[in-house]
Amino acid sequence: LGSRDLPQSTPQRRARPVAHSGSAMGGSNKPRGIRAARKMVIRRREQRWADKDYKKANLGTKYKCNPFGGTSHAKGIVVEKIGIEAKQP
């Protein structure tokens, strides 16, 4: 057998190095690095307020605007106290 009788192999393609980015089109806007934690924590804290459920839970307005003030409805608001007299023997 000669070398021309062997099947020709395709040349191996080398993978291109991929840059650190969030997606294929553009980079993410997150800071990267060992000392980036503080910036990421602060940004997350600020961005949480855009979440409607988080804002509703942590703003504290449900206590201010609600006449029950966050208490259960079973307690209710006392408008008038009525004294019940004991029966006479």
PyMOL Python script that loads the backbone (N, CA, C, O; Angstrom):
from pymol import cmd

cmd.read_pdbstr("""\
ATOM      1  N   LEU A   1       0.834  -1.192   0.000  1.00  0.00           N
ATOM      2  CA  LEU A   1       0.000   0.000   0.000  1.00  0.00           C
ATOM      3  C   LEU A   1       0.876   1.253   0.000  1.00  0.00           C
ATOM      4  O   LEU A   1       1.847   1.360   0.749  1.00  0.00           O
ATOM      5  N   GLY A   2       0.514   2.158  -0.833  1.00  0.00           N
ATOM      6  CA  GLY A   2       1.241   3.419  -0.889  1.00  0.00           C
ATOM      7  C   GLY A   2       0.496   4.500  -0.129  1.00  0.00           C
ATOM      8  O   GLY A   2      -0.616   4.284   0.354  1.00  0.00           O
ATOM      9  N   SER A   3       1.111   5.652  -0.028  1.00  0.00           N
ATOM     10  CA  SER A   3       0.494   6.745   0.721  1.00  0.00           C
ATOM     11  C   SER A   3      -0.702   7.317  -0.028  1.00  0.00           C
ATOM     12  O   SER A   3      -1.585   7.919   0.582  1.00  0.00           O
ATOM     13  N   ARG A   4      -0.739   7.127  -1.393  1.00  0.00           N
ATOM     14  CA  ARG A   4      -1.882   7.678  -2.110  1.00  0.00           C
ATOM     15  C   ARG A   4      -3.108   6.797  -1.986  1.00  0.00           C
ATOM     16  O   ARG A   4      -4.205   7.247  -2.316  1.00  0.00           O
ATOM     17  N   ASP A   5      -2.974   5.549  -1.523  1.00  0.00           N
ATOM     18  CA  ASP A   5      -4.120   4.678  -1.360  1.00  0.00           C
ATOM     19  C   ASP A   5      -4.892   4.964  -0.063  1.00  0.00           C
ATOM     20  O   ASP A   5      -6.058   4.585   0.047  1.00  0.00           O
ATOM     21  N   LEU A   6      -4.268   5.619   0.909  1.00  0.00           N
ATOM     22  CA  LEU A   6      -4.933   5.922   2.171  1.00  0.00           C
ATOM     23  C   LEU A   6      -5.923   7.069   1.971  1.00  0.00           C
ATOM     24  O   LEU A   6      -5.678   7.960   1.159  1.00  0.00           O
ATOM     25  N   PRO A   7      -7.035   7.054   2.702  1.00  0.00           N
ATOM     26  CA  PRO A   7      -7.991   8.171   2.568  1.00  0.00           C
ATOM     27  C   PRO A   7      -7.366   9.468   3.070  1.00  0.00           C
ATOM     28  O   PRO A   7      -6.657   9.501   4.076  1.00  0.00           O
ATOM     29  N   GLN A   8      -7.656  10.524   2.336  1.00  0.00           N
ATOM     30  CA  GLN A   8      -7.124  11.833   2.697  1.00  0.00           C
ATOM     31  C   GLN A   8      -7.903  12.374   3.904  1.00  0.00           C
ATOM     32  O   GLN A   8      -9.134  12.376   3.896  1.00  0.00           O
ATOM     33  N   SER A   9      -7.202  12.823   4.919  1.00  0.00           N
ATOM     34  CA  SER A   9      -7.868  13.411   6.076  1.00  0.00           C
ATOM     35  C   SER A   9      -7.951  14.916   5.888  1.00  0.00           C
ATOM     36  O   SER A   9      -7.062  15.539   5.308  1.00  0.00           O
ATOM     37  N   THR A  10      -9.040  15.486   6.393  1.00  0.00           N
ATOM     38  CA  THR A  10      -9.205  16.937   6.279  1.00  0.00           C
ATOM     39  C   THR A  10      -8.292  17.609   7.284  1.00  0.00           C
ATOM     40  O   THR A  10      -8.064  17.069   8.366  1.00  0.00           O
ATOM     41  N   PRO A  11      -7.772  18.758   6.954  1.00  0.00           N
ATOM     42  CA  PRO A  11      -6.896  19.451   7.898  1.00  0.00           C
ATOM     43  C   PRO A  11      -7.678  19.854   9.151  1.00  0.00           C
ATOM     44  O   PRO A  11      -8.837  20.261   9.069  1.00  0.00           O
ATOM     45  N   GLN A  12      -7.034  19.736  10.294  1.00  0.00           N
ATOM     46  CA  GLN A  12      -7.683  20.063  11.563  1.00  0.00           C
ATOM     47  C   GLN A  12      -7.835  21.571  11.692  1.00  0.00           C
ATOM     48  O   GLN A  12      -6.885  22.324  11.475  1.00  0.00           O
ATOM     49  N   ARG A  13      -9.059  22.010  12.052  1.00  0.00           N
ATOM     50  CA  ARG A  13      -9.290  23.437  12.277  1.00  0.00           C
ATOM     51  C   ARG A  13      -9.020  23.739  13.730  1.00  0.00           C
ATOM     52  O   ARG A  13      -9.434  22.984  14.610  1.00  0.00           O
ATOM     53  N   ARG A  14      -8.342  24.815  13.991  1.00  0.00           N
ATOM     54  CA  ARG A  14      -8.079  25.222  15.360  1.00  0.00           C
ATOM     55  C   ARG A  14      -9.176  26.171  15.804  1.00  0.00           C
ATOM     56  O   ARG A  14      -9.577  27.069  15.063  1.00  0.00           O
ATOM     57  N   ALA A  15      -9.652  25.963  17.011  1.00  0.00           N
ATOM     58  CA  ALA A  15     -10.708  26.828  17.547  1.00  0.00           C
ATOM     59  C   ALA A  15     -10.125  28.199  17.846  1.00  0.00           C
ATOM     60  O   ALA A  15      -9.031  28.335  18.395  1.00  0.00           O
ATOM     61  N   ARG A  16     -10.896  29.211  17.464  1.00  0.00           N
ATOM     62  CA  ARG A  16     -10.456  30.578  17.752  1.00  0.00           C
ATOM     63  C   ARG A  16     -10.694  30.886  19.216  1.00  0.00           C
ATOM     64  O   ARG A  16     -11.709  30.469  19.774  1.00  0.00           O
ATOM     65  N   PRO A  17      -9.786  31.602  19.848  1.00  0.00           N
ATOM     66  CA  PRO A  17     -10.035  31.982  21.243  1.00  0.00           C
ATOM     67  C   PRO A  17     -11.185  32.978  21.316  1.00  0.00           C
ATOM     68  O   PRO A  17     -11.261  33.917  20.523  1.00  0.00           O
ATOM     69  N   VAL A  18     -12.070  32.762  22.272  1.00  0.00           N
ATOM     70  CA  VAL A  18     -13.245  33.620  22.427  1.00  0.00           C
ATOM     71  C   VAL A  18     -12.968  34.611  23.537  1.00  0.00           C
ATOM     72  O   VAL A  18     -12.487  34.246  24.610  1.00  0.00           O
ATOM     73  N   ALA A  19     -13.275  35.874  23.268  1.00  0.00           N
ATOM     74  CA  ALA A  19     -13.083  36.915  24.281  1.00  0.00           C
ATOM     75  C   ALA A  19     -14.132  36.749  25.376  1.00  0.00           C
ATOM     76  O   ALA A  19     -15.177  36.139  25.149  1.00  0.00           O
ATOM     77  N   HIS A  20     -13.859  37.287  26.558  1.00  0.00           N
ATOM     78  CA  HIS A  20     -14.801  37.238  27.674  1.00  0.00           C
ATOM     79  C   HIS A  20     -15.951  38.176  27.383  1.00  0.00           C
ATOM     80  O   HIS A  20     -15.817  39.385  27.571  1.00  0.00           O
ATOM     81  N   SER A  21     -17.065  37.661  26.935  1.00  0.00           N
ATOM     82  CA  SER A  21     -18.216  38.521  26.720  1.00  0.00           C
ATOM     83  C   SER A  21     -19.465  37.751  27.068  1.00  0.00           C
ATOM     84  O   SER A  21     -19.480  36.520  27.052  1.00  0.00           O
ATOM     85  N   GLY A  22     -20.534  38.501  27.390  1.00  0.00           N
ATOM     86  CA  GLY A  22     -21.767  37.875  27.804  1.00  0.00           C
ATOM     87  C   GLY A  22     -22.477  37.177  26.667  1.00  0.00           C
ATOM     88  O   GLY A  22     -23.054  36.108  26.866  1.00  0.00           O
ATOM     89  N   SER A  23     -22.450  37.744  25.505  1.00  0.00           N
ATOM     90  CA  SER A  23     -23.118  37.124  24.371  1.00  0.00           C
ATOM     91  C   SER A  23     -22.191  37.170  23.172  1.00  0.00           C
ATOM     92  O   SER A  23     -21.087  37.710  23.236  1.00  0.00           O
ATOM     93  N   ALA A  24     -22.656  36.597  22.087  1.00  0.00           N
ATOM     94  CA  ALA A  24     -21.812  36.530  20.893  1.00  0.00           C
ATOM     95  C   ALA A  24     -21.665  37.909  20.242  1.00  0.00           C
ATOM     96  O   ALA A  24     -20.637  38.200  19.630  1.00  0.00           O
ATOM     97  N   MET A  25     -22.682  38.750  20.374  1.00  0.00           N
ATOM     98  CA  MET A  25     -22.644  40.040  19.679  1.00  0.00           C
ATOM     99  C   MET A  25     -21.835  41.093  20.448  1.00  0.00           C
ATOM    100  O   MET A  25     -20.937  41.717  19.884  1.00  0.00           O
ATOM    101  N   GLY A  26     -22.149  41.286  21.714  1.00  0.00           N
ATOM    102  CA  GLY A  26     -21.466  42.341  22.459  1.00  0.00           C
ATOM    103  C   GLY A  26     -21.171  41.892  23.863  1.00  0.00           C
ATOM    104  O   GLY A  26     -21.604  40.822  24.290  1.00  0.00           O
ATOM    105  N   GLY A  27     -20.428  42.716  24.588  1.00  0.00           N
ATOM    106  CA  GLY A  27     -20.057  42.360  25.944  1.00  0.00           C
ATOM    107  C   GLY A  27     -21.154  42.699  26.938  1.00  0.00           C
ATOM    108  O   GLY A  27     -22.038  43.508  26.657  1.00  0.00           O
ATOM    109  N   SER A  28     -21.085  42.073  28.096  1.00  0.00           N
ATOM    110  CA  SER A  28     -22.041  42.408  29.145  1.00  0.00           C
ATOM    111  C   SER A  28     -21.522  43.642  29.872  1.00  0.00           C
ATOM    112  O   SER A  28     -20.341  43.979  29.789  1.00  0.00           O
ATOM    113  N   ASN A  29     -22.410  44.298  30.572  1.00  0.00           N
ATOM    114  CA  ASN A  29     -22.025  45.529  31.260  1.00  0.00           C
ATOM    115  C   ASN A  29     -21.609  45.271  32.700  1.00  0.00           C
ATOM    116  O   ASN A  29     -21.573  46.200  33.508  1.00  0.00           O
ATOM    117  N   LYS A  30     -21.298  44.032  33.030  1.00  0.00           N
ATOM    118  CA  LYS A  30     -20.873  43.725  34.386  1.00  0.00           C
ATOM    119  C   LYS A  30     -19.382  43.974  34.529  1.00  0.00           C
ATOM    120  O   LYS A  30     -18.608  43.661  33.624  1.00  0.00           O
ATOM    121  N   PRO A  31     -18.975  44.532  35.656  1.00  0.00           N
ATOM    122  CA  PRO A  31     -17.535  44.630  35.887  1.00  0.00           C
ATOM    123  C   PRO A  31     -16.979  43.253  36.192  1.00  0.00           C
ATOM    124  O   PRO A  31     -17.627  42.444  36.856  1.00  0.00           O
ATOM    125  N   ARG A  32     -15.801  42.995  35.715  1.00  0.00           N
ATOM    126  CA  ARG A  32     -15.185  41.697  35.946  1.00  0.00           C
ATOM    127  C   ARG A  32     -13.906  41.894  36.722  1.00  0.00           C
ATOM    128  O   ARG A  32     -13.236  42.915  36.573  1.00  0.00           O
ATOM    129  N   GLY A  33     -13.569  40.943  37.533  1.00  0.00           N
ATOM    130  CA  GLY A  33     -12.321  41.030  38.263  1.00  0.00           C
ATOM    131  C   GLY A  33     -12.488  40.651  39.711  1.00  0.00           C
ATOM    132  O   GLY A  33     -13.600  40.539  40.228  1.00  0.00           O
ATOM    133  N   ILE A  34     -11.365  40.458  40.347  1.00  0.00           N
ATOM    134  CA  ILE A  34     -11.351  40.018  41.738  1.00  0.00           C
ATOM    135  C   ILE A  34     -11.932  41.089  42.656  1.00  0.00           C
ATOM    136  O   ILE A  34     -12.622  40.754  43.620  1.00  0.00           O
ATOM    137  N   ARG A  35     -11.678  42.330  42.391  1.00  0.00           N
ATOM    138  CA  ARG A  35     -12.101  43.409  43.293  1.00  0.00           C
ATOM    139  C   ARG A  35     -13.373  44.111  42.813  1.00  0.00           C
ATOM    140  O   ARG A  35     -13.586  45.280  43.137  1.00  0.00           O
ATOM    141  N   ALA A  36     -14.207  43.430  42.060  1.00  0.00           N
ATOM    142  CA  ALA A  36     -15.410  44.058  41.507  1.00  0.00           C
ATOM    143  C   ALA A  36     -16.657  43.781  42.347  1.00  0.00           C
ATOM    144  O   ALA A  36     -17.753  44.204  41.980  1.00  0.00           O
ATOM    145  N   ALA A  37     -16.503  43.080  43.460  1.00  0.00           N
ATOM    146  CA  ALA A  37     -17.672  42.644  44.227  1.00  0.00           C
ATOM    147  C   ALA A  37     -18.481  43.812  44.764  1.00  0.00           C
ATOM    148  O   ALA A  37     -19.710  43.795  44.687  1.00  0.00           O
ATOM    149  N   ARG A  38     -17.812  44.834  45.309  1.00  0.00           N
ATOM    150  CA  ARG A  38     -18.539  45.949  45.906  1.00  0.00           C
ATOM    151  C   ARG A  38     -19.400  46.655  44.861  1.00  0.00           C
ATOM    152  O   ARG A  38     -20.549  47.008  45.127  1.00  0.00           O
ATOM    153  N   LYS A  39     -18.845  46.853  43.698  1.00  0.00           N
ATOM    154  CA  LYS A  39     -19.598  47.537  42.643  1.00  0.00           C
ATOM    155  C   LYS A  39     -20.808  46.708  42.216  1.00  0.00           C
ATOM    156  O   LYS A  39     -21.881  47.254  41.958  1.00  0.00           O
ATOM    157  N   MET A  40     -20.630  45.391  42.144  1.00  0.00           N
ATOM    158  CA  MET A  40     -21.738  44.531  41.741  1.00  0.00           C
ATOM    159  C   MET A  40     -22.835  44.505  42.801  1.00  0.00           C
ATOM    160  O   MET A  40     -24.020  44.487  42.468  1.00  0.00           O
ATOM    161  N   VAL A  41     -22.446  44.504  44.073  1.00  0.00           N
ATOM    162  CA  VAL A  41     -23.431  44.493  45.157  1.00  0.00           C
ATOM    163  C   VAL A  41     -24.235  45.785  45.154  1.00  0.00           C
ATOM    164  O   VAL A  41     -25.457  45.760  45.296  1.00  0.00           O
ATOM    165  N   ILE A  42     -23.551  46.913  44.993  1.00  0.00           N
ATOM    166  CA  ILE A  42     -24.240  48.212  44.999  1.00  0.00           C
ATOM    167  C   ILE A  42     -25.185  48.335  43.814  1.00  0.00           C
ATOM    168  O   ILE A  42     -26.304  48.830  43.949  1.00  0.00           O
ATOM    169  N   ARG A  43     -24.729  47.884  42.657  1.00  0.00           N
ATOM    170  CA  ARG A  43     -25.580  47.946  41.460  1.00  0.00           C
ATOM    171  C   ARG A  43     -26.810  47.065  41.624  1.00  0.00           C
ATOM    172  O   ARG A  43     -27.912  47.458  41.243  1.00  0.00           O
ATOM    173  N   ARG A  44     -26.625  45.867  42.194  1.00  0.00           N
ATOM    174  CA  ARG A  44     -27.758  44.964  42.411  1.00  0.00           C
ATOM    175  C   ARG A  44     -28.754  45.588  43.381  1.00  0.00           C
ATOM    176  O   ARG A  44     -29.966  45.474  43.196  1.00  0.00           O
ATOM    177  N   ARG A  45     -28.236  46.249  44.418  1.00  0.00           N
ATOM    178  CA  ARG A  45     -29.099  46.885  45.422  1.00  0.00           C
ATOM    179  C   ARG A  45     -29.939  47.985  44.781  1.00  0.00           C
ATOM    180  O   ARG A  45     -31.120  48.131  45.095  1.00  0.00           O
ATOM    181  N   GLU A  46     -29.338  48.749  43.893  1.00  0.00           N
ATOM    182  CA  GLU A  46     -30.078  49.827  43.231  1.00  0.00           C
ATOM    183  C   GLU A  46     -31.089  49.275  42.236  1.00  0.00           C
ATOM    184  O   GLU A  46     -32.195  49.803  42.124  1.00  0.00           O
ATOM    185  N   GLN A  47     -30.728  48.234  41.521  1.00  0.00           N
ATOM    186  CA  GLN A  47     -31.603  47.696  40.488  1.00  0.00           C
ATOM    187  C   GLN A  47     -32.786  46.917  41.070  1.00  0.00           C
ATOM    188  O   GLN A  47     -33.796  46.732  40.391  1.00  0.00           O
ATOM    189  N   ARG A  48     -32.668  46.458  42.330  1.00  0.00           N
ATOM    190  CA  ARG A  48     -33.768  45.717  42.932  1.00  0.00           C
ATOM    191  C   ARG A  48     -35.035  46.550  43.020  1.00  0.00           C
ATOM    192  O   ARG A  48     -36.138  46.008  42.951  1.00  0.00           O
ATOM    193  N   TRP A  49     -34.891  47.865  43.172  1.00  0.00           N
ATOM    194  CA  TRP A  49     -36.060  48.715  43.342  1.00  0.00           C
ATOM    195  C   TRP A  49     -36.899  48.794  42.083  1.00  0.00           C
ATOM    196  O   TRP A  49     -38.037  49.261  42.140  1.00  0.00           O
ATOM    197  N   ALA A  50     -36.377  48.355  40.947  1.00  0.00           N
ATOM    198  CA  ALA A  50     -37.169  48.318  39.721  1.00  0.00           C
ATOM    199  C   ALA A  50     -38.147  47.145  39.726  1.00  0.00           C
ATOM    200  O   ALA A  50     -39.102  47.134  38.949  1.00  0.00           O
ATOM    201  N   ASP A  51     -37.918  46.157  40.596  1.00  0.00           N
ATOM    202  CA  ASP A  51     -38.801  45.002  40.705  1.00  0.00           C
ATOM    203  C   ASP A  51     -40.026  45.396  41.521  1.00  0.00           C
ATOM    204  O   ASP A  51     -39.904  45.833  42.666  1.00  0.00           O
ATOM    205  N   LYS A  52     -41.218  45.240  40.922  1.00  0.00           N
ATOM    206  CA  LYS A  52     -42.441  45.713  41.551  1.00  0.00           C
ATOM    207  C   LYS A  52     -42.733  44.990  42.868  1.00  0.00           C
ATOM    208  O   LYS A  52     -43.138  45.614  43.849  1.00  0.00           O
ATOM    209  N   ASP A  53     -42.526  43.679  42.882  1.00  0.00           N
ATOM    210  CA  ASP A  53     -42.821  42.917  44.100  1.00  0.00           C
ATOM    211  C   ASP A  53     -41.859  43.278  45.233  1.00  0.00           C
ATOM    212  O   ASP A  53     -42.269  43.366  46.391  1.00  0.00           O
ATOM    213  N   TYR A  54     -40.583  43.485  44.904  1.00  0.00           N
ATOM    214  CA  TYR A  54     -39.601  43.871  45.922  1.00  0.00           C
ATOM    215  C   TYR A  54     -39.951  45.243  46.493  1.00  0.00           C
ATOM    216  O   TYR A  54     -39.884  45.458  47.704  1.00  0.00           O
ATOM    217  N   LYS A  55     -40.322  46.163  45.612  1.00  0.00           N
ATOM    218  CA  LYS A  55     -40.638  47.524  46.048  1.00  0.00           C
ATOM    219  C   LYS A  55     -41.863  47.519  46.964  1.00  0.00           C
ATOM    220  O   LYS A  55     -41.897  48.216  47.978  1.00  0.00           O
ATOM    221  N   LYS A  56     -42.868  46.723  46.589  1.00  0.00           N
ATOM    222  CA  LYS A  56     -44.085  46.656  47.388  1.00  0.00           C
ATOM    223  C   LYS A  56     -43.809  46.084  48.773  1.00  0.00           C
ATOM    224  O   LYS A  56     -44.396  46.521  49.762  1.00  0.00           O
ATOM    225  N   ALA A  57     -42.907  45.101  48.835  1.00  0.00           N
ATOM    226  CA  ALA A  57     -42.624  44.454  50.106  1.00  0.00           C
ATOM    227  C   ALA A  57     -41.768  45.320  51.022  1.00  0.00           C
ATOM    228  O   ALA A  57     -41.901  45.234  52.243  1.00  0.00           O
ATOM    229  N   ASN A  58     -40.893  46.151  50.464  1.00  0.00           N
ATOM    230  CA  ASN A  58     -39.897  46.830  51.285  1.00  0.00           C
ATOM    231  C   ASN A  58     -40.058  48.339  51.413  1.00  0.00           C
ATOM    232  O   ASN A  58     -39.300  48.976  52.143  1.00  0.00           O
ATOM    233  N   LEU A  59     -41.024  48.919  50.723  1.00  0.00           N
ATOM    234  CA  LEU A  59     -41.168  50.374  50.795  1.00  0.00           C
ATOM    235  C   LEU A  59     -41.816  50.816  52.099  1.00  0.00           C
ATOM    236  O   LEU A  59     -41.520  51.901  52.600  1.00  0.00           O
ATOM    237  N   GLY A  60     -42.696  49.992  52.653  1.00  0.00           N
ATOM    238  CA  GLY A  60     -43.337  50.313  53.918  1.00  0.00           C
ATOM    239  C   GLY A  60     -44.603  51.122  53.783  1.00  0.00           C
ATOM    240  O   GLY A  60     -45.159  51.547  54.795  1.00  0.00           O
ATOM    241  N   THR A  61     -45.088  51.357  52.567  1.00  0.00           N
ATOM    242  CA  THR A  61     -46.289  52.170  52.406  1.00  0.00           C
ATOM    243  C   THR A  61     -47.555  51.403  52.743  1.00  0.00           C
ATOM    244  O   THR A  61     -48.608  52.009  52.943  1.00  0.00           O
ATOM    245  N   LYS A  62     -47.471  50.074  52.810  1.00  0.00           N
ATOM    246  CA  LYS A  62     -48.687  49.326  53.150  1.00  0.00           C
ATOM    247  C   LYS A  62     -49.108  49.590  54.586  1.00  0.00           C
ATOM    248  O   LYS A  62     -50.278  49.419  54.929  1.00  0.00           O
ATOM    249  N   TYR A  63     -48.160  50.009  55.439  1.00  0.00           N
ATOM    250  CA  TYR A  63     -48.509  50.343  56.813  1.00  0.00           C
ATOM    251  C   TYR A  63     -49.049  51.765  56.908  1.00  0.00           C
ATOM    252  O   TYR A  63     -49.896  52.056  57.751  1.00  0.00           O
ATOM    253  N   LYS A  64     -48.560  52.646  56.046  1.00  0.00           N
ATOM    254  CA  LYS A  64     -48.972  54.053  56.122  1.00  0.00           C
ATOM    255  C   LYS A  64     -50.357  54.264  55.518  1.00  0.00           C
ATOM    256  O   LYS A  64     -51.186  54.967  56.096  1.00  0.00           O
ATOM    257  N   CYS A  65     -50.608  53.664  54.368  1.00  0.00           N
ATOM    258  CA  CYS A  65     -51.839  53.973  53.645  1.00  0.00           C
ATOM    259  C   CYS A  65     -53.001  53.067  54.043  1.00  0.00           C
ATOM    260  O   CYS A  65     -54.152  53.382  53.740  1.00  0.00           O
ATOM    261  N   ASN A  66     -52.723  51.942  54.721  1.00  0.00           N
ATOM    262  CA  ASN A  66     -53.770  51.002  55.070  1.00  0.00           C
ATOM    263  C   ASN A  66     -54.373  51.392  56.420  1.00  0.00           C
ATOM    264  O   ASN A  66     -53.631  51.584  57.383  1.00  0.00           O
ATOM    265  N   PRO A  67     -55.696  51.513  56.513  1.00  0.00           N
ATOM    266  CA  PRO A  67     -56.281  51.878  57.801  1.00  0.00           C
ATOM    267  C   PRO A  67     -56.071  50.807  58.874  1.00  0.00           C
ATOM    268  O   PRO A  67     -56.069  51.115  60.066  1.00  0.00           O
ATOM    269  N   PHE A  68     -55.895  49.555  58.455  1.00  0.00           N
ATOM    270  CA  PHE A  68     -55.625  48.496  59.419  1.00  0.00           C
ATOM    271  C   PHE A  68     -54.175  48.521  59.869  1.00  0.00           C
ATOM    272  O   PHE A  68     -53.845  47.933  60.899  1.00  0.00           O
ATOM    273  N   GLY A  69     -53.314  49.175  59.135  1.00  0.00           N
ATOM    274  CA  GLY A  69     -51.913  49.306  59.536  1.00  0.00           C
ATOM    275  C   GLY A  69     -51.157  47.996  59.578  1.00  0.00           C
ATOM    276  O   GLY A  69     -50.234  47.839  60.377  1.00  0.00           O
ATOM    277  N   GLY A  70     -51.534  47.055  58.731  1.00  0.00           N
ATOM    278  CA  GLY A  70     -50.829  45.787  58.667  1.00  0.00           C
ATOM    279  C   GLY A  70     -51.339  44.739  59.627  1.00  0.00           C
ATOM    280  O   GLY A  70     -50.859  43.606  59.602  1.00  0.00           O
ATOM    281  N   THR A  71     -52.316  45.084  60.490  1.00  0.00           N
ATOM    282  CA  THR A  71     -52.840  44.086  61.426  1.00  0.00           C
ATOM    283  C   THR A  71     -53.864  43.207  60.716  1.00  0.00           C
ATOM    284  O   THR A  71     -54.319  43.519  59.616  1.00  0.00           O
ATOM    285  N   SER A  72     -54.211  42.115  61.362  1.00  0.00           N
ATOM    286  CA  SER A  72     -55.196  41.223  60.763  1.00  0.00           C
ATOM    287  C   SER A  72     -56.576  41.874  60.814  1.00  0.00           C
ATOM    288  O   SER A  72     -56.844  42.714  61.674  1.00  0.00           O
ATOM    289  N   HIS A  73     -57.438  41.487  59.898  1.00  0.00           N
ATOM    290  CA  HIS A  73     -58.766  42.086  59.827  1.00  0.00           C
ATOM    291  C   HIS A  73     -59.661  41.605  60.973  1.00  0.00           C
ATOM    292  O   HIS A  73     -60.692  42.215  61.256  1.00  0.00           O
ATOM    293  N   ALA A  74     -59.272  40.527  61.620  1.00  0.00           N
ATOM    294  CA  ALA A  74     -60.093  40.012  62.708  1.00  0.00           C
ATOM    295  C   ALA A  74     -60.128  40.990  63.877  1.00  0.00           C
ATOM    296  O   ALA A  74     -61.132  41.073  64.584  1.00  0.00           O
ATOM    297  N   LYS A  75     -59.046  41.729  64.084  1.00  0.00           N
ATOM    298  CA  LYS A  75     -59.022  42.692  65.185  1.00  0.00           C
ATOM    299  C   LYS A  75     -59.908  43.886  64.855  1.00  0.00           C
ATOM    300  O   LYS A  75     -60.645  44.372  65.712  1.00  0.00           O
ATOM    301  N   GLY A  76     -59.838  44.353  63.629  1.00  0.00           N
ATOM    302  CA  GLY A  76     -60.714  45.424  63.181  1.00  0.00           C
ATOM    303  C   GLY A  76     -60.435  46.749  63.861  1.00  0.00           C
ATOM    304  O   GLY A  76     -59.487  46.884  64.635  1.00  0.00           O
ATOM    305  N   ILE A  77     -61.267  47.712  63.560  1.00  0.00           N
ATOM    306  CA  ILE A  77     -61.156  49.041  64.143  1.00  0.00           C
ATOM    307  C   ILE A  77     -62.345  49.223  65.086  1.00  0.00           C
ATOM    308  O   ILE A  77     -63.495  49.012  64.702  1.00  0.00           O
ATOM    309  N   VAL A  78     -62.055  49.612  66.305  1.00  0.00           N
ATOM    310  CA  VAL A  78     -63.118  49.794  67.286  1.00  0.00           C
ATOM    311  C   VAL A  78     -63.712  51.177  67.097  1.00  0.00           C
ATOM    312  O   VAL A  78     -63.046  52.191  67.306  1.00  0.00           O
ATOM    313  N   VAL A  79     -64.975  51.204  66.699  1.00  0.00           N
ATOM    314  CA  VAL A  79     -65.666  52.477  66.515  1.00  0.00           C
ATOM    315  C   VAL A  79     -66.341  52.901  67.807  1.00  0.00           C
ATOM    316  O   VAL A  79     -66.268  54.064  68.205  1.00  0.00           O
ATOM    317  N   GLU A  80     -66.990  51.961  68.453  1.00  0.00           N
ATOM    318  CA  GLU A  80     -67.715  52.279  69.684  1.00  0.00           C
ATOM    319  C   GLU A  80     -67.729  51.038  70.564  1.00  0.00           C
ATOM    320  O   GLU A  80     -67.998  49.934  70.091  1.00  0.00           O
ATOM    321  N   LYS A  81     -67.444  51.221  71.810  1.00  0.00           N
ATOM    322  CA  LYS A  81     -67.484  50.093  72.735  1.00  0.00           C
ATOM    323  C   LYS A  81     -68.876  50.022  73.349  1.00  0.00           C
ATOM    324  O   LYS A  81     -69.429  51.019  73.814  1.00  0.00           O
ATOM    325  N   ILE A  82     -69.417  48.820  73.333  1.00  0.00           N
ATOM    326  CA  ILE A  82     -70.750  48.622  73.904  1.00  0.00           C
ATOM    327  C   ILE A  82     -70.589  47.706  75.115  1.00  0.00           C
ATOM    328  O   ILE A  82     -70.108  46.580  74.989  1.00  0.00           O
ATOM    329  N   GLY A  83     -70.984  48.185  76.262  1.00  0.00           N
ATOM    330  CA  GLY A  83     -70.899  47.377  77.472  1.00  0.00           C
ATOM    331  C   GLY A  83     -72.125  46.504  77.608  1.00  0.00           C
ATOM    332  O   GLY A  83     -73.244  46.992  77.448  1.00  0.00           O
ATOM    333  N   ILE A  84     -71.949  45.230  77.898  1.00  0.00           N
ATOM    334  CA  ILE A  84     -73.066  44.338  78.088  1.00  0.00           C
ATOM    335  C   ILE A  84     -73.312  44.210  79.600  1.00  0.00           C
ATOM    336  O   ILE A  84     -72.429  43.818  80.363  1.00  0.00           O
ATOM    337  N   GLU A  85     -74.532  44.551  79.999  1.00  0.00           N
ATOM    338  CA  GLU A  85     -74.865  44.536  81.407  1.00  0.00           C
ATOM    339  C   GLU A  85     -75.148  43.114  81.862  1.00  0.00           C
ATOM    340  O   GLU A  85     -75.618  42.279  81.089  1.00  0.00           O
ATOM    341  N   ALA A  86     -74.856  42.856  83.119  1.00  0.00           N
ATOM    342  CA  ALA A  86     -75.153  41.548  83.693  1.00  0.00           C
ATOM    343  C   ALA A  86     -76.645  41.420  83.978  1.00  0.00           C
ATOM    344  O   ALA A  86     -77.315  42.402  84.298  1.00  0.00           O
ATOM    345  N   LYS A  87     -77.154  40.199  83.858  1.00  0.00           N
ATOM    346  CA  LYS A  87     -78.580  39.988  84.116  1.00  0.00           C
ATOM    347  C   LYS A  87     -78.864  40.091  85.617  1.00  0.00           C
ATOM    348  O   LYS A  87     -78.070  39.692  86.468  1.00  0.00           O
ATOM    349  N   GLN A  88     -80.013  40.637  85.878  1.00  0.00           N
ATOM    350  CA  GLN A  88     -80.446  40.751  87.276  1.00  0.00           C
ATOM    351  C   GLN A  88     -81.110  39.436  87.714  1.00  0.00           C
ATOM    352  O   GLN A  88     -81.841  38.818  86.941  1.00  0.00           O
ATOM    353  N   PRO A  89     -80.856  39.025  88.933  1.00  0.00           N
ATOM    354  CA  PRO A  89     -81.497  37.785  89.398  1.00  0.00           C
ATOM    355  C   PRO A  89     -82.999  37.959  89.626  1.00  0.00           C
ATOM    356  O   PRO A  89     -83.678  37.010  90.017  1.00  0.00           O
TER     357      PRO A  89
END
""", "prot")
cmd.dss("prot")
cmd.show_as("cartoon", "prot")
cmd.util.cbc("prot")
cmd.orient("prot")
